[in-house]
């Protein structure tokens, strides 16, 4: 007994499905990458830790939040200082 012949895939359908897979991959890759602002915040935060010769685990949660807020302010065009005024 011989095997039944496999149908030849339709070229247009194969190209369409391949294109969809590639586009979904590109979209997923773009979503996964941090934005320029996120990269700026991470770099600025790391600069602060490095300048004080500290590691992430050596600072309290309150300090971590404060430094992240200052880095966020800096990367959005501020001075990086928090001046509270009424």
N, CA, C and O atoms as a GROMACS GRO file, in nm:
protein
  344
    1UNK      N    1   0.083  -0.118   0.000
    1UNK     CA    2   0.000   0.000   0.000
    1UNK      C    3   0.088   0.124   0.000
    1UNK      O    4   0.189   0.131   0.069
    2UNK      N    5   0.048   0.217  -0.075
    2UNK     CA    6   0.123   0.341  -0.081
    2UNK      C    7   0.055   0.446   0.005
    2UNK      O    8  -0.066   0.441   0.030
    3UNK      N    9   0.135   0.539   0.050
    3UNK     CA   10   0.081   0.648   0.132
    3UNK      C   11  -0.002   0.740   0.045
    3UNK      O   12   0.026   0.758  -0.074
    4UNK      N   13  -0.106   0.800   0.105
    4UNK     CA   14  -0.180   0.898   0.027
    4UNK      C   15  -0.092   1.022   0.005
    4UNK      O   16  -0.013   1.059   0.092
    5UNK      N   17  -0.107   1.082  -0.107
    5UNK     CA   18  -0.025   1.199  -0.140
    5UNK      C   19  -0.062   1.316  -0.050
    5UNK      O   20  -0.180   1.345  -0.028
    6UNK      N   21   0.041   1.381   0.001
    6UNK     CA   22   0.016   1.501   0.082
    6UNK      C   23  -0.019   1.616  -0.009
    6UNK      O   24   0.042   1.633  -0.114
    7UNK      N   25  -0.118   1.695   0.032
    7UNK     CA   26  -0.151   1.809  -0.054
    7UNK      C   27  -0.038   1.913  -0.049
    7UNK      O   28   0.022   1.936   0.055
    8UNK      N   29  -0.013   1.971  -0.161
    8UNK     CA   30   0.089   2.075  -0.170
    8UNK      C   31   0.032   2.202  -0.107
    8UNK      O   32  -0.076   2.246  -0.146
    9UNK      N   33   0.104   2.262  -0.009
    9UNK     CA   34   0.050   2.382   0.055
    9UNK      C   35   0.036   2.496  -0.045
    9UNK      O   36   0.121   2.517  -0.132
   10UNK      N   37  -0.072   2.567  -0.030
   10UNK     CA   38  -0.097   2.682  -0.117
   10UNK      C   39   0.007   2.789  -0.085
   10UNK      O   40   0.020   2.831   0.030
   11UNK      N   41   0.080   2.834  -0.185
   11UNK     CA   42   0.190   2.929  -0.166
   11UNK      C   43   0.141   3.060  -0.104
   11UNK      O   44   0.206   3.114  -0.015
   12UNK      N   45   0.029   3.110  -0.149
   12UNK     CA   46  -0.022   3.237  -0.096
   12UNK      C   47  -0.056   3.224   0.052
   12UNK      O   48  -0.027   3.313   0.132
   13UNK      N   49  -0.119   3.111   0.088
   13UNK     CA   50  -0.154   3.090   0.229
   13UNK      C   51  -0.028   3.074   0.313
   13UNK      O   52  -0.020   3.126   0.425
   14UNK      N   53   0.071   3.003   0.262
   14UNK     CA   54   0.197   2.984   0.333
   14UNK      C   55   0.267   3.118   0.355
   14UNK      O   56   0.317   3.144   0.465
   15UNK      N   57   0.272   3.201   0.252
   15UNK     CA   58   0.334   3.334   0.265
   15UNK      C   59   0.258   3.420   0.365
   15UNK      O   60   0.319   3.491   0.445
   16UNK      N   61   0.126   3.416   0.360
   16UNK     CA   62   0.044   3.494   0.453
   16UNK      C   63   0.071   3.453   0.597
   16UNK      O   64   0.096   3.537   0.683
   17UNK      N   65   0.068   3.324   0.623
   17UNK     CA   66   0.092   3.275   0.760
   17UNK      C   67   0.234   3.310   0.806
   17UNK      O   68   0.254   3.348   0.922
   18UNK      N   69   0.330   3.295   0.718
   18UNK     CA   70   0.467   3.330   0.753
   18UNK      C   71   0.482   3.478   0.786
   18UNK      O   72   0.551   3.515   0.880
   19UNK      N   73   0.416   3.562   0.707
   19UNK     CA   74   0.420   3.706   0.732
   19UNK      C   75   0.356   3.740   0.865
   19UNK      O   76   0.408   3.824   0.939
   20UNK      N   77   0.243   3.676   0.896
   20UNK     CA   78   0.176   3.701   1.024
   20UNK      C   79   0.267   3.662   1.140
   20UNK      O   80   0.276   3.736   1.238
   21UNK      N   81   0.333   3.549   1.130
   21UNK     CA   82   0.423   3.504   1.237
   21UNK      C   83   0.538   3.603   1.255
   21UNK      O   84   0.572   3.637   1.368
   22UNK      N   85   0.597   3.649   1.146
   22UNK     CA   86   0.707   3.745   1.155
   22UNK      C   87   0.660   3.876   1.216
   22UNK      O   88   0.728   3.932   1.303
   23UNK      N   89   0.545   3.926   1.173
   23UNK     CA   90   0.493   4.051   1.228
   23UNK      C   91   0.462   4.039   1.377
   23UNK      O   92   0.492   4.130   1.454
   24UNK      N   93   0.403   3.927   1.417
   24UNK     CA   94   0.377   3.907   1.560
   24UNK      C   95   0.507   3.902   1.640
   24UNK      O   96   0.513   3.954   1.752
   25UNK      N   97   0.609   3.841   1.584
   25UNK     CA   98   0.740   3.839   1.650
   25UNK      C   99   0.799   3.978   1.665
   25UNK      O  100   0.854   4.011   1.770
   26UNK      N  101   0.788   4.059   1.560
   26UNK     CA  102   0.838   4.196   1.567
   26UNK      C  103   0.762   4.280   1.669
   26UNK      O  104   0.821   4.359   1.742
   27UNK      N  105   0.631   4.262   1.674
   27UNK     CA  106   0.549   4.336   1.771
   27UNK      C  107   0.588   4.295   1.913
   27UNK      O  108   0.606   4.380   2.000
   28UNK      N  109   0.601   4.164   1.936
   28UNK     CA  110   0.639   4.117   2.070
   28UNK      C  111   0.776   4.170   2.109
   28UNK      O  112   0.797   4.208   2.225
   29UNK      N  113   0.868   4.174   2.015
   29UNK     CA  114   1.002   4.226   2.044
   29UNK      C  115   0.997   4.374   2.079
   29UNK      O  116   1.064   4.418   2.172
   30UNK      N  117   0.919   4.451   2.004
   30UNK     CA  118   0.908   4.595   2.030
   30UNK      C  119   0.843   4.623   2.165
   30UNK      O  120   0.882   4.717   2.234
   31UNK      N  121   0.745   4.543   2.202
   31UNK     CA  122   0.677   4.563   2.330
   31UNK      C  123   0.770   4.528   2.446
   31UNK      O  124   0.767   4.594   2.550
   32UNK      N  125   0.852   4.427   2.428
   32UNK     CA  126   0.940   4.381   2.536
   32UNK      C  127   1.055   4.476   2.564
   32UNK      O  128   1.110   4.477   2.674
   33UNK      N  129   1.094   4.556   2.465
   33UNK     CA  130   1.208   4.647   2.484
   33UNK      C  131   1.168   4.764   2.572
   33UNK      O  132   1.059   4.820   2.555
   34UNK      N  133   1.254   4.802   2.667
   34UNK     CA  134   1.223   4.921   2.747
   34UNK      C  135   1.232   5.047   2.661
   34UNK      O  136   1.308   5.054   2.565
   35UNK      N  137   1.152   5.145   2.697
   35UNK     CA  138   1.152   5.271   2.623
   35UNK      C  139   1.279   5.349   2.657
   35UNK      O  140   1.352   5.313   2.749
   36UNK      N  141   1.303   5.455   2.583
   36UNK     CA  142   1.420   5.540   2.609
   36UNK      C  143   1.413   5.599   2.749
   36UNK      O  144   1.515   5.610   2.817
   37UNK      N  145   1.293   5.638   2.793
   37UNK     CA  146   1.279   5.696   2.927
   37UNK      C  147   1.308   5.590   3.033
   37UNK      O  148   1.375   5.619   3.132
   38UNK      N  149   1.258   5.468   3.013
   38UNK     CA  150   1.286   5.361   3.110
   38UNK      C  151   1.435   5.332   3.118
   38UNK      O  152   1.488   5.311   3.227
   39UNK      N  153   1.502   5.330   3.003
   39UNK     CA  154   1.648   5.308   3.004
   39UNK      C  155   1.719   5.422   3.074
   39UNK      O  156   1.815   5.399   3.148
   40UNK      N  157   1.673   5.546   3.052
   40UNK     CA  158   1.732   5.663   3.118
   40UNK      C  159   1.718   5.651   3.269
   40UNK      O  160   1.813   5.675   3.344
   41UNK      N  161   1.598   5.614   3.315
   41UNK     CA  162   1.573   5.600   3.459
   41UNK      C  163   1.664   5.494   3.518
   41UNK      O  164   1.725   5.516   3.623
   42UNK      N  165   1.673   5.380   3.452
   42UNK     CA  166   1.759   5.272   3.503
   42UNK      C  167   1.905   5.315   3.509
   42UNK      O  168   1.974   5.286   3.608
   43UNK      N  169   1.954   5.384   3.404
   43UNK     CA  170   2.094   5.432   3.404
   43UNK      C  171   2.117   5.534   3.515
   43UNK      O  172   2.217   5.526   3.587
   44UNK      N  173   2.026   5.628   3.530
   44UNK     CA  174   2.041   5.733   3.632
   44UNK      C  175   2.041   5.672   3.772
   44UNK      O  176   2.122   5.708   3.857
   45UNK      N  177   1.949   5.578   3.795
   45UNK     CA  178   1.940   5.510   3.925
   45UNK      C  179   2.070   5.434   3.952
   45UNK      O  180   2.122   5.438   4.064
   46UNK      N  181   2.122   5.365   3.852
   46UNK     CA  182   2.246   5.290   3.869
   46UNK      C  183   2.364   5.383   3.894
   46UNK      O  184   2.454   5.349   3.970
   47UNK      N  185   2.365   5.501   3.831
   47UNK     CA  186   2.471   5.598   3.855
   47UNK      C  187   2.472   5.642   4.002
   47UNK      O  188   2.579   5.657   4.062
   48UNK      N  189   2.353   5.661   4.058
   48UNK     CA  190   2.344   5.702   4.199
   48UNK      C  191   2.400   5.591   4.288
   48UNK      O  192   2.479   5.618   4.379
   49UNK      N  193   2.360   5.467   4.262
   49UNK     CA  194   2.412   5.356   4.342
   49UNK      C  195   2.564   5.345   4.329
   49UNK      O  196   2.634   5.328   4.428
   50UNK      N  197   2.614   5.356   4.206
   50UNK     CA  198   2.758   5.345   4.184
   50UNK      C  199   2.835   5.458   4.251
   50UNK      O  200   2.942   5.436   4.306
   51UNK      N  201   2.780   5.579   4.246
   51UNK     CA  202   2.851   5.693   4.305
   51UNK      C  203   2.864   5.679   4.457
   51UNK      O  204   2.957   5.733   4.516
   52UNK      N  205   2.770   5.608   4.518
   52UNK     CA  206   2.777   5.584   4.663
   52UNK      C  207   2.835   5.447   4.695
   52UNK      O  208   2.840   5.406   4.811
   53UNK      N  209   2.879   5.377   4.591
   53UNK     CA  210   2.936   5.243   4.605
   53UNK      C  211   2.841   5.150   4.680
   53UNK      O  212   2.881   5.080   4.773
   54UNK      N  213   2.715   5.150   4.636
   54UNK     CA  214   2.612   5.067   4.699
   54UNK      C  215   2.560   4.965   4.600
   54UNK      O  216   2.567   4.983   4.478
   55UNK      N  217   2.506   4.858   4.655
   55UNK     CA  218   2.436   4.758   4.575
   55UNK      C  219   2.286   4.774   4.603
   55UNK      O  220   2.246   4.835   4.701
   56UNK      N  221   2.206   4.719   4.514
   56UNK     CA  222   2.060   4.731   4.524
   56UNK      C  223   2.007   4.688   4.662
   56UNK      O  224   1.920   4.754   4.718
   57UNK      N  225   2.060   4.579   4.715
   57UNK     CA  226   2.010   4.526   4.842
   57UNK      C  227   2.054   4.604   4.965
   57UNK      O  228   2.008   4.575   5.075
   58UNK      N  229   2.142   4.702   4.949
   58UNK     CA  230   2.194   4.776   5.063
   58UNK      C  231   2.112   4.899   5.099
   58UNK      O  232   2.144   4.968   5.196
   59UNK      N  233   2.009   4.928   5.024
   59UNK     CA  234   1.929   5.047   5.054
   59UNK      C  235   1.787   5.006   5.090
   59UNK      O  236   1.739   4.902   5.048
   60UNK      N  237   1.722   5.090   5.168
   60UNK     CA  238   1.586   5.059   5.211
   60UNK      C  239   1.487   5.085   5.098
   60UNK      O  240   1.519   5.152   5.000
   61UNK      N  241   1.368   5.031   5.114
   61UNK     CA  242   1.264   5.049   5.013
   61UNK      C  243   1.229   5.196   4.996
   61UNK      O  244   1.207   5.242   4.884
   62UNK      N  245   1.225   5.271   5.106
   62UNK     CA  246   1.191   5.414   5.099
   62UNK      C  247   1.296   5.491   5.018
   62UNK      O  248   1.261   5.576   4.936
   63UNK      N  249   1.423   5.460   5.040
   63UNK     CA  250   1.530   5.526   4.964
   63UNK      C  251   1.523   5.486   4.817
   63UNK      O  252   1.541   5.569   4.728
   64UNK      N  253   1.497   5.358   4.793
   64UNK     CA  254   1.486   5.309   4.655
   64UNK      C  255   1.375   5.383   4.580
   64UNK      O  256   1.394   5.425   4.466
   65UNK      N  257   1.260   5.400   4.644
   65UNK     CA  258   1.148   5.472   4.581
   65UNK      C  259   1.185   5.617   4.557
   65UNK      O  260   1.158   5.672   4.451
   66UNK      N  261   1.248   5.680   4.656
   66UNK     CA  262   1.286   5.820   4.643
   66UNK      C  263   1.385   5.839   4.528
   66UNK      O  264   1.369   5.932   4.448
   67UNK      N  265   1.485   5.753   4.519
   67UNK     CA  266   1.585   5.766   4.412
   67UNK      C  267   1.524   5.737   4.276
   67UNK      O  268   1.561   5.802   4.177
   68UNK      N  269   1.432   5.642   4.268
   68UNK     CA  270   1.363   5.615   4.141
   68UNK      C  271   1.280   5.737   4.100
   68UNK      O  272   1.276   5.773   3.983
   69UNK      N  273   1.213   5.799   4.198
   69UNK     CA  274   1.134   5.919   4.168
   69UNK      C  275   1.222   6.032   4.117
   69UNK      O  276   1.186   6.102   4.022
   70UNK      N  277   1.338   6.050   4.180
   70UNK     CA  278   1.430   6.155   4.135
   70UNK      C  279   1.484   6.125   3.995
   70UNK      O  280   1.498   6.215   3.913
   71UNK      N  281   1.514   5.998   3.969
   71UNK     CA  282   1.562   5.959   3.836
   71UNK      C  283   1.454   5.981   3.732
   71UNK      O  284   1.482   6.024   3.620
   72UNK      N  285   1.330   5.951   3.768
   72UNK     CA  286   1.218   5.972   3.676
   72UNK      C  287   1.202   6.120   3.646
   72UNK      O  288   1.182   6.159   3.531
   73UNK      N  289   1.210   6.202   3.750
   73UNK     CA  290   1.200   6.347   3.732
   73UNK      C  291   1.310   6.396   3.640
   73UNK      O  292   1.285   6.474   3.548
   74UNK      N  293   1.432   6.350   3.663
   74UNK     CA  294   1.546   6.392   3.581
   74UNK      C  295   1.526   6.353   3.435
   74UNK      O  296   1.551   6.434   3.345
   75UNK      N  297   1.481   6.231   3.411
   75UNK     CA  298   1.467   6.182   3.274
   75UNK      C  299   1.349   6.245   3.200
   75UNK      O  300   1.340   6.236   3.078
   76UNK      N  301   1.261   6.307   3.273
   76UNK     CA  302   1.150   6.379   3.210
   76UNK      C  303   1.181   6.527   3.197
   76UNK      O  304   1.091   6.608   3.175
   77UNK      N  305   1.309   6.563   3.210
   77UNK     CA  306   1.351   6.700   3.186
   77UNK      C  307   1.368   6.785   3.309
   77UNK      O  308   1.399   6.904   3.299
   78UNK      N  309   1.349   6.727   3.426
   78UNK     CA  310   1.367   6.803   3.550
   78UNK      C  311   1.512   6.802   3.593
   78UNK      O  312   1.599   6.751   3.523
   79UNK      N  313   1.537   6.858   3.709
   79UNK     CA  314   1.673   6.866   3.760
   79UNK      C  315   1.715   6.739   3.833
   79UNK      O  316   1.834   6.717   3.856
   80UNK      N  317   1.619   6.657   3.868
   80UNK     CA  318   1.650   6.538   3.946
   80UNK      C  319   1.641   6.565   4.094
   80UNK      O  320   1.654   6.473   4.176
   81UNK      N  321   1.618   6.690   4.130
   81UNK     CA  322   1.603   6.726   4.271
   81UNK      C  323   1.454   6.738   4.301
   81UNK      O  324   1.374   6.777   4.215
   82UNK      N  325   1.419   6.704   4.422
   82UNK     CA  326   1.280   6.717   4.461
   82UNK      C  327   1.266   6.838   4.552
   82UNK      O  328   1.306   6.835   4.668
   83UNK      N  329   1.209   6.941   4.498
   83UNK     CA  330   1.184   7.062   4.575
   83UNK      C  331   1.035   7.073   4.600
   83UNK      O  332   0.957   7.098   4.508
   84UNK      N  333   0.997   7.053   4.721
   84UNK     CA  334   0.855   7.058   4.755
   84UNK      C  335   0.819   7.200   4.794
   84UNK      O  336   0.880   7.258   4.884
   85UNK      N  337   0.722   7.254   4.728
   85UNK     CA  338   0.677   7.389   4.763
   85UNK      C  339   0.526   7.390   4.771
   85UNK      O  340   0.458   7.304   4.715
   86UNK      N  341   0.475   7.490   4.842
   86UNK     CA  342   0.329   7.501   4.857
   86UNK      C  343   0.273   7.598   4.760
   86UNK      O  344   0.152   7.621   4.758
   0.00000   0.00000   0.00000
